[in-house]
Amino acid sequence: MPKLKKNEIQHLANLAKLELTEEETKKFQGQLSSILDYVKTLSEVDTAKVEPTAQVTGQVGISRRDEIQKDARQKDILDQAPRREGKNYRVKAVFGK
């Protein structure tokens, strides 16, 4: 696979909200090109006789019932809050009013 172009690296960085220096762009250009070459190699492996796998542990039905349990330490935990309102932590607004 040909080496990724500089503008492709910059596009990926933009999607990831990263600001890359010229040096970092060159570095990632080589690294990402190598990764894509490896993935290409993996795609050439014959998997026709391999069954699809969702998980490999063999565990089945390991989830438990979701039950509400009162924490005996709730008061102790709330007492440590810098600000609280009743039985809740009070935090600064994340969104505008």
Secondary structure as UniProt FT lines:
FT   HELIX           6..15
FT   TURN            16..17
FT   HELIX           22..43
FT   TURN            48..49
FT   TURN            72..73
FT   HELIX           74..79
FT   STRAND          84..85
FT   TURN            86..87
FT   STRAND          88..89
//
